[in-house]
Amino acid sequence: MAAKTDVFQSPDYFLLDELLTEEHKLIRDSVRAYVKKEISPVIEDYAQRAEFPQQIIPQLGALGCFGPTIPEAYGGGGLDYISYGLMMQELERGDSGVRSTASVQGSLVMFPIYAYGSEEMKKRILPKLASGEWLGCFGLTEPDHGSDPGGMLSNIRDAGDHVILNGSKMWISNAPFAQIAVVWAKDEAGEIRGMIAERGMEGFSTPSTHGKWSLRASATGELVFDQVKIPKANLFPDIRGLKGPLSCLTKARFGIAWGAVGAAMDCYDTALRYSKERMQFGRPIAGFQLQQKKLAEMITEITKAQLMNWRLGVLMNEQKASPAQVSMAKRNGCEIAANIARDARQILGGMGITGEYPVMRHMMNMESVLTYEGTHDVHLLITGMDVTGLNAFK
């Protein structure tokens, strides 16, 4: 497939750029330029072949997309949350799988090591993850426990200077190529503990997941633990229960909220440009009322989501954002992106299903992003519980 020129122009209907600092814009524009140069020309081909572009790992590390909010002392960028959000927006504008790689690395692997790991762990592992020398993954979801992670069956038992880990995790982004995995399992008292499993440990394998119609350019796999010896130094010393993994998911969901809007922006920009060029009945289809209705609703939803994400970024920076607020933004971003991708596909007609345009790829990707890290329905119930004080989960 011939490489194409990326002519994306970012929609900013309410002049949100005026709310950003010069540093924010510089960071965003550098990631946008990277996506145009390195991702857009090749991503359709990788998606069609269902292959992960491994060359992006050191590139994303060099660009600072791994752990941008982690302090510089540990190899991170020491940046604020709006910078992180903008990075994820631009990466997902390129492809959801690329953003997933960065989200997992920064929010689900580097964050828990920084927040809950020992000093030795932080110094040994974080710089390698930040640079992209190592790739990490996050093991929470199990074959029979997705939305209810507290029911997990993975377990550890004490064996002196180490623990023995047994169990399996599935739908794990980055798993096939990861050097380390942050894994959550129950101890003998039934408490959830976090730990680091390292590739090469006997009994630890990462079979790839095949046959996906979505996130085809992302590496997905399982984590299988058969009597794996985990040194006690690899356990997070002080965190217990679901608070650990859920705090990681809050950080990652923040990135998804921004990322999904990036995918929506790409679909809108593609549909808008196509509608002005596509002639039917003697004029561009952009001149017809039904197409204008679709485009007007797209830019309205994108603008609302951009404003919500920006405000959420401010609250994250001020350490005022609640997990429920992050949950709302994640669900909203995913929902509007899925709807916008679908409408954009209609505007493109038959061309919309081809790899000539990014819309169908985004549309399929968003079906995964709607579901992972909290399904659409679960996030609705999180908001419902937050506003009513009543728990509908149980």
Secondary structure, 3 states (H helix, E strand, C coil): CCCCCCCCCCCCCCCHHHHCCHHHHHHHHHHHHHHHHHHHHHHHHHHHHCCCCCCHHHHHHHHCCCCCCCCHHHCCCCCCHHHHHHHHHHHHHHCHHHHHHHHHHHHHHHHHHHHHCCHHHHHHHHHHHHHCCCCEEEECCECCECCCHHHCCCEEEECCCEEEEEEEEEEEECHHHCCEEEEEEECCCCCEEEEEEECCCCCEECCECCCCCCCCCCCEEEEEEEEEEEEHHHECCCCCCCHHHHHHHHHHHHHHHHHHHHHHHHHHHHHHHHHHHCEECCEEHHHCHHHHHHHHHHHHHHHHHHHHHHHHHHHHHCCCCCHHHHHHHHHHHHHHHHHHHHHHHHHHHHHHHCCCCCHHHHHHHHHHHHHCCCCHHHHHHHHHHHHHCCCCCC
